[in-house]
Amino acid sequence: MGTDDSLEITAHSSGISYQDLIASDRVPAPDVLKLVNPINLPTTKVPVSQFTTREFYDLEMTRLWPKVWQMACREEEIPRVGDHIIYEIGKFSIIVIRTEAGIKAHHNACLHRGRRLRDRDGRVLQFTCPFHGFTWNIDGSLKHIPSRWDFPDIKDDEFGLPSAQVGTWGGWVFINMDEDAAPLNDFLGVLPDHFKIWQPENCYIQAHVAKIMATNWKVVQEAFMEAFHVIMTHPQMLPGIGDENSQYDVWGNISRAVTPNGTPSPHLSFTPDEQAMFDAMSDRRMDGPPIVEIPADMTARATSASGSRQTASDLTGREVSDAELVDSIYYTVFPNFHPWSPFNRIQYRFRPYQDDHRKSVMEVYFLAPFKGERPPPAKTHWLTEQQDWTDAEELGMLARVFNQDSMNLPNVQIGLEAAQNKEVSFSRYQETKIRHFHHLLNQYVSQ
């Protein structure tokens, strides 16, 4: 896998390139958004069976999830010694807990008869199995065995809870079940440098909504890795989104898309005026009159940025650029974590639901900057498969946008199950992030 400097990134669209667009902004974009790193991978065809069969899911459970770094929670969710969350991925259950020595992770199963040690998030100062009372300290060391005389074969120093590696970045806590895996920083590569100006560690969870989806986790995830779907799925956005002008880049285990706003889609057969572009950007309720009348001497892009610049600059101590305030800047950390720049607030995580290869959990975090005392993190708001995204009022106007995506996704799964073609195909440029994901996934499952 590598990059190819000769890749014609300007040939992917008839519209303005992202780099040319930000060059004309009133407040210049930061250097990180001026980076261009397209990847040259062969045309990607993925077997339909990778989305539909238990066999491939079992490969992921054997060769991917136990071997890869994955986001488990935020540090702010476990602020005190004994605070813990249960992170579940398929059949695996991990307790992530804060101890006196820092954050640790343990497999959530009693070493006696296998009963889960913890059934819910909370705070404890020891782990006591509700079945027979075997007890461990929160650092994983053995504390107590009932009827100790009856277990002469157990050696106390060898009966600690199996652990997972823990790493932190940007206020996020990652775990890796492979104790021999390279450190998290090695895995993240360029990501900490890219996010240095955005300081996600100084943000808090403003909202966290998790919805059960009737589709494989990869199907859901892939819908949020490109702007190619906007033309059909979110047509109300087209006057104000440069969907086909998006820039896609790859660095190691990290991929990035930047979708410009305040510029029209090349798919339109007309040129919208600045007010129409602004309305499409700012009023994603999809109905009603304009919220703001933009000045005659301003562009939609500049107007949108100016409306939030003072607040953003006060929070960061620097003049925040038009691009940071207006554009969608969305990264993927392989395999399933999607941090956006904090001015977008959105962060995604996608994972299998319980141990079902046809169901998944889509999670939306709003990560927001703050000043002064850290606000408490929002509790997770769970939505069932039947519930609507608008049942999560904290998502605001984006809930209706997520509903548009959700109309497609179960039908993608149904279509894949019935498909007569044996492979799905991904475009060369606009689906770069998806091709990169499958390139890495195949490296894991083929080991």
C-alpha positions in Angstrom: 0.0 0.0 0.0 1.3 3.4 -0.9 0.6 6.8 -2.3 1.0 7.8 -5.9 1.9 11.5 -6.5 0.8 11.2 -10.1 -2.8 10.3 -9.2 -4.9 12.9 -10.9 -7.0 14.1 -7.9 -8.3 17.1 -9.9 -9.9 14.7 -12.5 -12.5 13.4 -10.1 -14.9 16.3 -10.5 -15.8 19.1 -12.8 -16.2 21.5 -9.9 -13.6 23.6 -8.0 -11.0 21.6 -6.1 -11.0 21.8 -2.3 -7.5 23.3 -2.3 -8.5 26.1 -4.7 -11.7 26.7 -2.7 -9.9 27.3 0.6 -7.3 29.4 -1.0 -10.0 32.1 -1.5 -11.3 32.0 2.1 -11.3 35.2 4.1 -9.6 33.6 7.1 -7.0 31.1 5.8 -7.2 27.4 6.5 -4.7 25.8 8.8 -1.8 23.8 7.4 -3.4 20.5 8.2 -6.2 21.2 5.7 -3.7 22.0 3.0 -2.2 18.5 3.1 -3.0 16.3 0.1 -2.3 12.6 0.2 -4.3 10.5 -2.2 -3.8 6.8 -2.3 -3.4 4.7 -5.3 -5.0 1.3 -4.7 -6.3 -1.1 -7.3 -10.0 -1.0 -8.1 -11.7 -2.7 -5.1 -14.2 -5.4 -5.4 -15.4 -7.0 -2.2 -17.3 -10.3 -1.9 -20.9 -9.9 -0.9 -20.3 -12.6 1.6 -18.2 -10.3 3.7 -21.4 -8.4 4.6 -23.9 -11.3 4.8 -22.3 -14.5 6.2 -21.6 -15.7 9.7 -18.3 -17.2 8.4 -16.8 -13.8 7.6 -18.1 -12.4 10.8 -16.4 -15.2 12.7 -13.1 -14.3 10.9 -13.5 -10.7 12.2 -14.1 -12.0 15.7 -11.0 -14.2 15.5 -8.6 -12.1 13.5 -9.7 -8.4 13.7 -11.3 -7.4 16.9 -8.9 -9.2 19.3 -5.9 -7.8 17.4 -6.7 -4.1 16.7 -6.8 -0.8 18.7 -10.4 0.3 19.1 -12.0 3.3 20.9 -13.8 2.1 24.1 -14.9 5.4 25.9 -13.8 8.9 26.9 -11.6 9.5 30.0 -14.3 11.8 31.4 -16.7 8.9 31.6 -14.5 7.3 34.2 -13.1 10.2 36.3 -12.8 8.5 39.7 -11.0 5.4 40.9 -13.4 2.5 40.5 -15.4 4.2 37.8 -15.8 1.8 34.8 -17.6 1.2 31.6 -18.3 -2.1 29.9 -17.1 -2.1 26.3 -18.6 -4.9 24.2 -17.7 -5.9 20.7 -19.4 -9.0 19.4 -18.8 -11.8 21.9 -16.1 -9.9 23.7 -16.8 -7.9 26.9 -14.1 -5.7 28.4 -14.2 -3.7 31.7 -12.4 -0.4 31.3 -11.7 1.0 34.8 -9.8 3.8 36.4 -7.4 2.6 39.1 -4.9 4.4 41.3 -2.3 3.5 38.7 -4.3 4.8 35.8 -6.8 3.3 33.4 -6.8 -0.5 33.0 -8.9 -3.0 31.0 -9.9 -6.5 32.0 -11.9 -9.3 30.3 -15.3 -9.3 31.9 -15.5 -13.0 32.9 -15.0 -14.8 36.2 -12.1 -17.3 36.0 -14.1 -19.8 38.1 -17.2 -20.6 36.1 -17.3 -17.8 33.5 -20.1 -15.6 34.9 -19.8 -11.9 33.8 -18.3 -9.9 36.6 -20.1 -6.7 35.8 -23.4 -6.4 34.1 -23.5 -2.6 33.8 -21.3 0.6 34.0 -20.8 2.1 37.4 -18.3 2.3 40.3 -16.7 -0.5 42.4 -13.6 -0.9 44.5 -13.4 -4.7 43.8 -14.9 -7.2 41.3 -17.0 -9.8 43.1 -18.6 -12.5 41.0 -22.4 -12.6 41.8 -22.4 -16.4 41.3 -19.9 -17.8 43.9 -18.1 -14.7 45.3 -14.6 -15.0 43.7 -13.2 -11.5 44.1 -10.5 -9.5 42.3 -9.0 -6.1 43.0 -9.7 -3.5 40.4 -6.1 -3.8 39.1 -7.0 -7.4 38.2 -5.1 -9.1 41.0 -6.8 -11.9 42.9 -8.3 -10.9 46.3 -10.4 -13.7 47.6 -11.5 -17.3 46.8 -14.4 -18.7 48.9 -13.5 -22.0 50.4 -9.9 -21.4 49.5 -9.0 -24.9 50.8 -11.0 -26.5 48.0 -8.9 -25.0 45.2 -5.4 -26.3 45.9 -4.5 -26.2 42.2 -5.0 -22.4 41.9 -1.9 -20.2 42.4 -2.9 -16.7 43.5 -0.3 -14.9 41.5 -1.4 -16.7 38.3 -5.1 -16.2 38.8 -5.3 -12.5 37.9 -7.9 -11.3 35.4 -6.8 -11.4 31.8 -6.1 -7.9 30.7 -6.1 -5.8 27.5 -3.8 -3.0 26.5 -4.9 0.5 27.2 -3.9 3.7 25.4 -5.3 7.2 25.4 -5.3 10.0 22.8 -7.3 13.3 22.7 -9.4 12.3 25.8 -10.4 9.0 24.1 -9.6 5.6 25.7 -8.6 2.8 23.4 -8.1 -0.9 24.1 -6.4 -3.7 22.3 -6.9 -7.3 23.4 -3.5 -8.3 21.9 -1.0 -7.7 24.7 1.8 -8.0 22.1 0.4 -5.3 19.8 2.4 -2.2 19.0 1.6 0.9 21.2 -1.4 3.0 20.3 0.7 6.0 19.2 2.3 3.8 16.6 -1.1 2.7 15.4 -2.5 6.3 15.2 0.5 7.6 13.2 -0.2 11.2 12.0 -3.6 11.6 13.8 -2.3 13.3 17.0 -0.4 15.9 14.8 -3.4 16.5 12.7 -5.7 17.1 15.7 -3.2 19.2 17.7 -4.9 22.5 16.8 -8.3 21.1 17.7 -7.4 19.7 21.1 -10.2 17.0 21.5 -8.9 16.4 25.0 -10.3 19.8 25.9 -13.8 18.9 24.7 -16.7 17.1 26.5 -19.5 14.7 25.5 -22.4 17.0 24.8 -24.6 14.2 23.5 -24.2 10.4 22.9 -26.9 8.5 21.0 -26.6 4.8 20.2 -29.1 3.2 17.8 -29.5 -0.5 16.9 -29.4 -1.0 13.1 -30.8 -4.0 11.2 -27.6 -4.3 9.1 -24.0 -5.5 9.2 -21.7 -3.0 10.9 -19.7 -2.4 7.8 -22.8 -1.5 5.7 -23.7 1.2 8.2 -20.2 2.5 8.6 -19.6 2.8 4.8 -22.6 5.2 4.4 -20.7 7.7 6.5 -17.3 7.5 4.8 -18.1 9.4 1.6 -20.2 12.2 0.2 -21.1 10.3 -3.0 -24.5 9.4 -1.6 -25.6 13.0 -1.0 -27.1 13.5 -4.5 -29.8 10.8 -3.9 -30.0 10.6 -0.1 -29.8 14.2 1.0 -30.8 16.3 -2.1 -31.9 19.2 0.0 -28.2 19.9 0.7 -27.1 20.1 -2.9 -27.2 23.9 -3.4 -24.7 24.3 -0.5 -22.5 21.3 -0.5 -19.6 20.4 -2.8 -20.2 16.7 -2.5 -18.3 15.7 -5.6 -15.6 18.3 -4.8 -14.6 16.4 -1.6 -11.0 15.7 -1.0 -9.9 12.2 0.2 -6.6 11.4 1.8 -4.9 8.4 3.5 -2.1 8.0 6.0 -1.3 4.5 7.4 -4.3 3.4 9.5 -6.0 6.8 9.1 -8.1 8.2 6.3 -9.7 11.6 5.8 -12.4 13.2 3.8 -13.1 16.9 3.6 -16.4 17.9 2.1 -16.7 21.7 1.4 -19.8 23.6 2.2 -20.9 27.0 0.9 -20.2 25.9 -2.6 -22.7 24.2 -4.9 -22.7 20.6 -5.9 -21.4 19.9 -9.5 -24.4 17.7 -10.0 -26.8 20.7 -10.1 -27.9 21.9 -13.5 -28.2 25.5 -12.3 -26.1 27.9 -10.2 -27.7 28.7 -6.9 -27.3 32.2 -5.5 -25.5 32.8 -2.2 -28.7 32.9 -0.2 -29.8 29.5 -1.6 -26.4 28.1 -0.7 -26.5 29.4 2.8 -30.1 28.1 3.4 -29.1 24.6 2.2 -26.1 24.7 4.6 -27.8 26.1 7.7 -31.4 24.9 7.6 -31.3 21.2 7.4 -34.8 21.0 8.8 -35.7 20.8 5.0 -38.6 23.2 5.3 -39.5 26.7 6.3 -38.2 30.2 5.3 -34.5 31.3 5.6 -33.2 31.6 9.1 -30.7 34.4 8.2 -30.6 36.9 5.4 -27.0 37.1 4.2 -25.4 40.5 3.5 -25.1 41.5 -0.2 -21.3 41.7 0.0 -20.8 38.3 1.7 -20.7 34.8 0.4 -22.7 32.0 2.0 -19.4 30.4 3.1 -18.1 33.6 4.8 -21.4 34.3 6.4 -21.7 30.9 7.9 -18.1 31.1 9.3 -18.6 34.6 10.7 -21.7 33.5 12.7 -19.7 31.1 14.9 -16.1 32.5 14.6 -16.2 34.6 17.8 -17.4 31.8 20.0 -14.9 29.4 18.5 -12.0 31.9 18.7 -12.9 32.6 22.4 -12.8 28.9 23.2 -9.5 28.2 21.3 -7.6 31.5 21.8 -6.9 31.8 18.1 -8.8 33.0 15.0 -10.5 30.0 13.6 -10.6 29.6 9.8 -13.5 29.6 7.5 -12.8 26.0 6.5 -12.8 24.7 10.1 -16.1 26.4 10.8 -17.9 25.5 7.6 -16.6 22.3 6.1 -17.1 18.7 7.1 -13.7 17.3 8.2 -14.1 13.6 8.9 -11.4 11.1 9.7 -11.6 7.3 10.1 -9.4 5.5 12.5 -9.4 1.9 11.3 -11.5 -0.1 11.9 -14.6 1.7 13.3 -13.9 5.1 14.9 -14.7 8.3 13.1 -13.5 11.6 14.7 -14.5 14.9 13.1 -13.0 18.2 13.9 -14.6 19.6 17.1 -16.3 22.5 15.3 -18.4 19.8 13.5 -18.9 18.1 16.9 -19.8 14.8 15.3 -17.9 11.6 16.2 -19.1 8.2 15.1 -18.4 4.6 16.3 -19.9 1.5 14.5 -19.7 -2.0 15.9 -21.6 -5.4 15.8 -24.6 -5.6 18.1 -24.3 -8.4 20.6 -23.1 -11.4 18.5 -25.3 -10.9 15.5 -23.6 -10.4 12.1 -26.7 -8.8 10.6 -27.2 -6.2 13.3 -25.0 -3.3 14.5 -24.8 -0.3 16.7 -24.4 3.2 15.2 -23.2 5.7 17.8 -23.2 9.5 17.4 -21.2 11.6 19.9 -21.3 15.3 20.0 -17.9 16.4 21.2 -17.9 20.1 22.1 -15.3 22.6 23.3 -15.8 24.3 26.6 -14.3 26.9 28.9 -14.1 26.8 32.7 -15.2 23.7 34.6 -15.7 20.6 32.5 -19.4 19.9 32.1 -20.5 16.3 33.0 -20.6 13.9 30.0 -24.0 13.1 28.6 -25.3 9.7 29.3 -25.8 7.3 26.4 -29.3 7.6 25.0 -30.2 4.2 23.4 -32.6 3.9 20.5 -34.1 0.6 19.5 -34.2 -0.7 16.0 -37.8 0.6 15.6 -37.2 4.1 17.1 -36.6 7.2 15.0 -33.5 9.3 15.2 -35.8 12.3 16.0 -36.6 10.5 19.3 -33.1 11.8 20.3 -33.9 15.5 20.6 -30.4 16.3 21.5 -29.3 15.6 17.9 -31.3 18.6 16.7 -31.7 19.0 12.9 -29.1 16.3 12.2 -31.6 13.7 13.4 -33.6 14.1 10.2 -30.5 13.8 8.1 -29.7 10.5 9.9 -33.2 9.3 9.2 -32.5 9.8 5.5 -29.5 7.5 5.8 -31.4 5.0 7.9 -34.0 4.6 5.2 -31.3 3.1 2.9 -29.3 0.9 5.2 -31.7 -1.9 6.1 -32.6 -2.1 2.4 -28.9 -2.4 1.5 -28.6 -5.4 3.8 -31.8 -7.0 2.3 -30.4 -6.3 -1.2 -27.1 -7.9 -0.4 -28.8 -11.0 1.0 -30.7 -11.4 -2.2 -27.9 -10.3 -4.6 -27.1 -12.4 -7.6 -23.8 -10.6 -8.2 -21.0 -12.0 -6.0 -19.1 -8.7 -5.5 -19.7 -5.1 -4.7 -17.6 -2.4 -6.4 -16.3 0.9 -5.0 -15.3 4.0 -7.0 -11.7 4.9 -7.5 -11.7 8.3 -5.7 -15.0 9.2 -4.0 -15.0 5.9 -2.1 -11.3 6.1 -1.2 -12.0 5.7 2.5 -14.0 2.6 2.0 -11.4 1.0 -0.3 -8.7 1.8 2.2 -10.8 0.3 5.0 -11.3 -3.0 3.0 -7.6 -3.0 2.1 -6.7 -3.0 5.8 -9.5 -5.4 6.8 -8.3 -8.0 4.3 -4.8 -7.7 5.8 -6.2 -8.7 9.2 -8.6 -11.4 8.2 -6.1 -13.1 5.8 -3.5 -13.6 8.5 
